[in-house]
Amino acid sequence: MKDNIQTLRQTQQRPGFRPSPPGGMGRSPFSGSLGSTKSPTTKVPVPTISALSREERQEAKRIVEEANFNFSGYQVVRREFISHRYDPAMTIRGSSITFNNSCISKLEDATHIQFLINPTEKKLAIRPCDEGARDAVRWCVVKGDKRKSREINCRPFTTKLYELMGWETIYRYKLQGMRINYNGESLYLFDLCSKEAFLPQSRDPKTGKIRQAKAILPREWLETFGMDVDEHTASTQINLSEGYLSSDETVNTTAKGDGYMQPATSNPTEVYQ
């Protein structure tokens, strides 16, 4: 024991001896290596997403979405799937056509129109015209500074439409109008394939009130939300010089002796909404 104490004292008295710090092995407090005299390395903090403000994070997300966005895979949801009671519309019954007041009020001061139909593309265009123009049809009643919708009786024309489209004569059909510009003219374009069918109104046997008929939509509509964007854009492109006929040309060769068409019949392809 005495020998060990003496040996320790002799070691501590050697020149250049430095005791190790508690818990250390002779390492410098400024370095991970023995005897190193380098200065400690200072780490610079790296900004993280959490350091950004809420507005900055939203702007960064917007920029990324904008850079990666395109219309591929998108469908334009059909207007018929959403409430459209006050949108421009046309209703075709067995022997008449009626435009709602919204349709009339948005076509400036037009009191007369011409029907133009493309039997191949199944589209109907409404073009404003002067009262004395050929094939002009009055589509509204004027009272003071107000215009109100009127029923247009046109059985030969509607019968031909029913035949062309294979519609059931018991139904009335409602179509949503789309206002477009063509060569400086404001027109309404109706896609005859995009229609809502309604059964005749009936009265509740208990209350005597008229029941509101529910729309019957084409079966194929239930398979998608609407048209692809490119198809939707193409559906609004028309050229009145290609395939469009005035309403008198659609009935001049197929009318029977009394000027009326035979009722069309077909198998219904619609389902209730």
GUBAZA-236756 format. One record per residue (C-alpha): residue in three letters; z negated, y, x negated. Coordinates in steps of 0.001 Angstrom, whole numbers, padded with zeros to 6 digits, always signed. Each point is the difference from the previous one (the first is absolute). Example, Ala and Ser with C-alpha at 12.3 -4.5 7.8 and 13.67 -1.06 7.14 Angstrom:
BEGIN
Ala-007800-004500-012300Ser+000660+003440-001370
END
This chain:
BEGIN
Met+000000+000000+000000Lys-000940+002408-002789Asp+003212-000924-001809Asn+002100+000929+003053Ile-001682+003419+000403Gln+000514+000794-003654Thr+003674-000955+000186Leu+000500+002326+003028Arg-001610+002954-001783Gln+002214-000502-003036Thr+003082-000054+002173Gln-000910+003247+001792Gln-000480+001718-003376Arg+003554-000791-001225Pro+002263+003109-000400Gly+002376+000669+002914Phe-001909-002094+002500Arg+000042+001240+003633Pro-001858-001733+002736Ser+002071-001164+002987Pro-000659+001693+003355Pro-001894-002039+002555Gly+002204-002682+001531Gly+002850+000760-002425Met+001575-001931-002841Gly+000559+002895-002380Arg+002792+001504+002135Ser+000627+003733+000149Pro-000823+001508+003421Phe+003439+001690-000137Ser+002142-003086-000561Gly+000342-003624+000898Ser+000483-001004-003674Leu-002624-000216-002716Gly-000330+003144-002062Ser+002817+001870+001797Thr-000262+003817+000001Lys+002758+000759+002582Ser-000736+002386+002881Pro-000384-001477+003513Thr+003196-000184+002138Thr-000027+002273+003122Lys+001848-001454+003052Val+001972+002471+002173Pro-000494-000732+003756Val+003251-001039+001777Pro+000510+001570+003471Thr-000049-002559+002813Ile+001335+000121+003596Ser-003520+000634+001197Ala-000003+003269-001935Leu+002822+001396+002214Ser-000721+001977+003126Arg+000887-001350+003445Glu+002991+002360+000246Glu+001265-001062-003436Arg-000238-003693+000906Gln+001906+000599+003241Glu+002704+001953-001824Ala+000347-002743-002632Lys+000383-002604+002767Arg+002576+002168+001811Ile+002087+000343-003155Val+000018-003768-000548Glu+000970-000715+003653Glu+002714+002644-000074Ala+001509-001410-003188Asn+000145-003547+001383Phe+001008+000726+003621Asn+003281-001006+001634Phe+001079-000983+003542Ser+000722-003613-000862Gly-001756-002302+002460Tyr-001030+002781+002400Gln+000809-000109+003720Val+000155+003026+002293Val-002304-000786+002931Arg+001826+000139+003317Arg-000852+002974+002165Glu-000220-002336+002985Phe-003111-001578-001564Ile-001805+003355+000223Ser-000683+002298+002946His+003222+001952+000639Arg-000367+001230+003546Tyr+001033+003564-000830Asp+002769-000838-002458Pro+003681+000551+000934Ala+001183-002972+002026Met+002729-001244+002325Thr-000512-002415+002908Ile+002875-002136+001273Arg-000323-001553+003454Gly+002447-002092+001982Ser+002033+002992+001158Ser-001352+003080-001797Ile-001101+001575-003263Thr-002882+002452-000423Phe-001160+001974-003018Asn-003615+001120-000227Asn-000884+003683-000252Ser-000962-000366-003652Cys+003547-001059-000804Ile+001524+002872+001976Ser-002314+002711-001334Lys+000744-000847-003636Leu+003763+000330+000291Glu-000015+003783+000155Asp+001716+001467+003061Ala+002386-002834+000794Thr+000502-000627+003711His+002971-002350-000365Ile+000626-002934-002290Gln+002597-002609-000853Phe-000797-003707-000364Leu+001523-001648-003065Ile-000459-003716-000563Asn+000803-002323-002881Pro+000435-003468+001547Thr+000051-001676-003415Glu-003146+001553-001455Lys-001704+000134+003424Lys-000889+003671-000343Leu+000122+002809+002535Ala+000337+003650-001043Ile-000744+003031+002198Arg+001940+003123-000935Pro-000561+003425+001604Cys+003113+001616+001415Asp+001142+002882+002178Glu-000054-000342+003767Gly+003797+000025+000240Ala+000594-002479-002839Arg+001763-003260+000751Asp-002406-002841+000985Ala-002901+002468+000163Val-003055-001301+001873Arg-002852+002170+001264Trp-003234-001521-001253Cys-002562+002526+001183Val-000816+002494+002755Val-000537+003628-000977Lys-002611+002074+001824Gly-000527+003399-001529Asp-000716-000511-003680Lys-001007-003635+000452Arg+002071-003156-000075Lys-001020-003181+001727Ser+001351-003518-000256Arg+002280-001327+002732Glu+001158-003495+000892Ile+003605-000642-001006Asn+001664-002430+002392Cys+002575-002014-001926Arg+000185-003579+001239Pro+003386-000854-001619Phe-001340+001157-003374Thr-003429-001660+000218Thr+001491-003228+001288Lys+002305-000078-002990Leu-002994+000632-002268Tyr-001912-002886+001551Glu+002998-002235-000553Leu+000510+001136-003584Met-003646-000580-000933Gly-000569-003107+002109Trp-002889+001681+001810Glu-001654-001336+003130Thr+000869+002156+003012Ile-003532-000262+001353Tyr-001404+001914-002975Arg+000060+003680-000813Tyr+000330+000803-003686Lys-001595+002807-001984Leu+001376+001115-003358Gln-001503+002437-002496Gly+002305+002800-001126Met+000450+001221-003547Arg+001249+003525-000606Ile+002535+000259-002822Asn+002506+002514-001335Tyr+003654-000882-000360Asn+002505+002527-001320Gly-002248+002845+001114Glu-000574-001465+003470Ser-003382-001051+001357Leu+000257-003415+001627Tyr-002287-002620+001451Leu+000600-003541-001208Phe-001228-003048+001931Asp+000039-003537-001397Leu+000734-002180+003024Cys-001528-003023-001752Ser-003349+001779-000391Lys-001089+000050+003596Glu-003030-000613+002170Ala+000536-001881+003256Phe-002052+000606+003140Leu-000186-001961+003227Pro+000207+002003+003246Gln-003191+001758+001031Ser-002168-001762+002555Arg-003027+000864+002112Asp-003417-001578-000323Pro-000492-001950+003259Lys-003696+000919+000096Thr+000024+003700-000875Gly+003585+000889+000908Lys+000381+001874-003313Ile+003143-000314-002079Arg-000442-002263-002999Gln+001257+001312-003314Ala+002406-002534-001440Lys-000628-001063-003589Ala+002774+000183-002560Ile+001802-003218-000928Leu+001041+000072-003641Pro+002728-002075-001695Arg-001370-003256-001352Glu+001325+000611-003514Trp-002071+003181-000290Leu-003175-002047-000099Glu+001066-001538-003314Thr-000064+003281-001968Phe-001503+003482+000104Gly+003450+001603-000047Met+003156+000452-002060Asp+000092+000041-003777Val+000264+003553-001326Asp+003653-000321-001086Glu+000989-001564+003320His-001917+002695+001871Thr+001817+002759-001895Ala+003387-001598+000633Ser-000739-000240+003728Thr+000097+003803+000299Gln+003396+000388-001656Ile+002851+000486+002460Asn+003572+001140-000047Leu+001214+001077+003433Ser+003584-000587-001023Glu-000613-003721-000549Gly-000504-002238+002996Tyr-001504+002492+002473Leu+001451+000261+003495Ser-000713+002446+002772Ser-001606-001410+003127Asp+003210+000061+002076Glu+001769-002230-002540Thr-002636-002731+000392Val+000786-000610+003675Asn+003688+000760+000442Thr+001283-003556-000470Thr-002804-002240+001234Ala-000985+001573+003312Lys+000711-001921+003164Gly+001958+001305+002923Asp-002899+002081+001342Gly-000774+001514-003388Tyr-003139-002063-000630Met-000695-002781-002437Gln-001284-003431+000862Pro-003716-000422-000930Ala-000637-001464-003423Thr-002167-003063-000449Ser-001656-001395-003104Asn-002980-001939-001159Pro-002968+002288-000719Thr-000974+000173-003648Glu-002939+002363+000321Val-003718-000630-000038Tyr-002815+002087+001398Gln-001681+002465-002304
END
